[in-house]
Amino acid sequence: MQQILIIDPDNDRRRELLRLVRDLDLEPLAVDDNETAVKWLRPAARDTCAVAILTWTGDESARRLLMRLDQPEWRDLPVLILIDDTPFTATAWPHHRLRTLCIDWADRSQLPEVINRLLAPPPPVSRNEEPPYRPTILLVDDSRSARLRFQRLLEREGYRVRVADGPETALQLASREPFDMAILDYAMPNMNGAGLCAALLRLEEGHRPLCAILTAAYEDRLIQESLDAGAVDCLFKNEADQLFLARVASMARDVHMHRRMRRKQQQLQGILASVGDGVYGLDGNGVITYVNPAVSRILGYPEAQLLAGIKPGDLFQVSDEHCLNEDSLGDTFETTFLRADGNSIEVELTVQPLEIDGRKEGAVIAFRDISERKLLENELKWQATHDTLTKLFNRHYLEGALEAEIARQRQRGRTSALLYLDLDRFKYINDTIGHGAGDRLLVELADALRARVRQTDLLARIGGDEFALLLPDIDREHIFAAADEYRKLLEEFLFRFQGRSYNIHGSIGVAVIDASSRAAGDVLSAADLACHIAKGKGRNMTHVLDNEDSRQYMDRELGWSRRLHHALRHDTFELVFQPMVALADLPLDEAPEDAAEFQAWLTGHGDGDGTLYECLLRLRDGHGRLISPGAFMPTAERFNLLADIDRWVIDAAIDRLESAWAAERPLQLSVNLSGQGMSRPDTLDYLAERLRRLQAPADSLWLEITESCVIRHLEAARDCITDLREELGVNFAIDDFGTGYSSLSQLKHLPVDVIKIDGQFVRDIESDPTDIAIVRSIVQIAHASGKRTVAEFVESRAVLRLLQACGVDYAQGFFLSPPRINTNRPEAPSLASRHTH
């Protein structure tokens, strides 16, 4: 049986206490002095002691006893302190302990009830529910009998009470320790309760209790004076105890609610202070009411609090029409803020409405600095439309400009011209003095051409040594002369390198753009054909395409069309396979730099004959040679054969997958889908049906769609990708990411599993910090949204190491392996072209 410890030096009182607790289911243990009790309260006795009753003696031994009861092993012991004639001076002690009460000796008859209350287990508190709070009350009255009466009354209800015999003592206590509530007698000498209330409310923050005035008389003047001083209620000494306690309970509820609100506010402020985004609040008039520290850090203001009371538009927000606009609430958009130093930054802004009782009372604004991301996005957009070497426009941009020019000339009925420039001796420069010299030649020639063109002309680099020049609004009879001037420029151009001079000339083909022109691809093909004819005349020539040339061109196109139809019917297409190698665990510091040696080393490390390959299409001619898709895919696109070719590739890849898995040889293949195929419901239906019958794991097949295809066929692409991913578990990849117009912020929303980073960001990553930053940003955003990354066109070990440092998951390129005839045979790469798409 557990024990009840009774500590009292008086024999008569000990006997009385033993009599009062005899009916409790506890074994009494009585000691006659505090020192004996201190010695008995050793840690080993904790398991046997259930409760302690002590009579307050006020001497040093009593304080030592309280200190022992404050030790960690005794801090949860229920304690009842009986107060007789000796003033209880350790008034703060019960407030710091749970399950601790003080009662007057005169109320000892209530001892069994009080002990049972102390021993009762506290009600269970759920994880989300805060524990019950017992308010602390400062009771001030110059009458000892009134103090004792109301102290006993309040403590029986579980309140923690400190008493003071006058205003001076009360102010000293309140300035040292905080109280939740104060009950103040009105009629006291030197200062009445109303004056004391006003004085308490002038104390520093955290020491201002909720005050009520206690009075024996109901007088309007007294009540008015008390309320004017800041009291929240008036209590009356002659009212029933239950009514008095009901008024106090109402005040306690207000205190509890205020504490909860303050705690939540502190939690919220802690959260807001820790987040990296800037957050500020606006009232209904658009005035700042709160800012978190991140606002100061992002905008450069030394004291964020100084922003309170100011409208954002008056200081840092360039445009604030969105912030309280009902249509914008809850939206995220981009805008510009001004820093304290006057510099502008790009930010992403989210506006959340603030409603109180159903009324809009302002908004909470969260923003983040996206300047660095915008710089990278702008660089990404620039690289999507420009050639990084010469800084000229690229083929992608030229095609868009051509479409616009064709549409314009259909309306105006005039003529323009497209010049196709191809250098005749560029390969000689590359082969004899190196690729570095070739790059320098292209840059210098681009500068020379740029200096010659009119402001309305458009100059682009569209291939290795191929340039295109769009001449708007030029009369037909002047076209040849204008084009031949550029041939002469090439003929006269002198390239100097390492003390030697080289003559560079080229051939120029011209296609006329007029009301009969159909599409950009047709115009480019016509100019390309004209350039081939010019080269056939002996090079360093200019040729303007005429009707006879077009007839011969169409004959050639029809020839390719017949070959493609024959290949589809007689299965003379062929797949070759280029591996995608996982980078995470490759010890690249140990790897050789020579490509052939590296590929042998890779095989020895278990990755040279990996299980993940991209399927690349080839056409086998009558002599058994493999023809690269660059030779026949333009014709296939013009004759709308790409969807049929997609079906052939899907069938061939799935057949290869099923054979490998049936032979217990795990394999993953990645297949390219064309824009034509993605836009045709019958092709998508065929793909879905074929996948449903797939006799291999669904995630063993990756389907690649170019970024530009997703943009052009956005809705169809999204629907198809979503359906196949959710229903069948197929992986989707965005190919050539960075060549379209996607921003980095859109990357995370693309419904795909893999991002293939375009080779233009990979080739020069060793020498271009911008490419490194773009690749790293793409990888970080992809990984944050659960996507994997593949870097294409890897051509050296140094590039591989940089990609590995950026966190790229897979690499693909000729340095790792050329395309292979078989997925399990790394030999015989020479049959595959270096053009991998």
Summary of the structure (lengths in Angstrom):
residues: 837
radius of gyration: 43.3
end to end distance: 86.7
largest distance: 133.1
contacts: 2626
relative contact order: 0.04
helix: 46%
strand: 22%
